[in-house]
Amino acid sequence: MTGIQPGLVVRGLGRNELPVADWLCSCSHHERARGRRAVTELTTRATVQHCPHTTHASGRAAA
């Protein structure tokens, strides 16, 4: 992907629509959440300034 900046984008809140959130991490990991509960969980977990995937990747490889 080119031209897309890492960050968290939430759409559909307060407009009687299904909320949707997209999180693009600085490591290029992408997650999408649909529905109020899933969007709330993603926005709680997502970090924009720090990549949580690089710290967990070494733990997964060792397991």
Residue pairs with C-beta under 8 A, 6 or more apart in sequence:
1 28
4 24
5 24
6 24
6 25
6 26
6 48
7 23
7 24
7 48
8 21
8 22
8 23
8 42
8 43
8 46
8 48
9 21
9 22
9 23
10 19
10 20
10 21
10 39
10 43
11 17
11 19
11 20
11 21
12 18
12 19
12 20
13 19
13 39
18 34
18 35
19 34
19 35
19 36
19 39
20 32
20 33
20 34
20 39
21 32
21 33
21 38
21 39
21 42
21 43
21 46
22 30
22 31
22 32
23 30
23 31
23 32
23 33
23 42
23 46
24 30
25 46
25 51
25 52
25 53
26 48
26 51
27 51
27 53
27 54
29 51
29 53
31 42
31 46
33 39
33 41
33 42
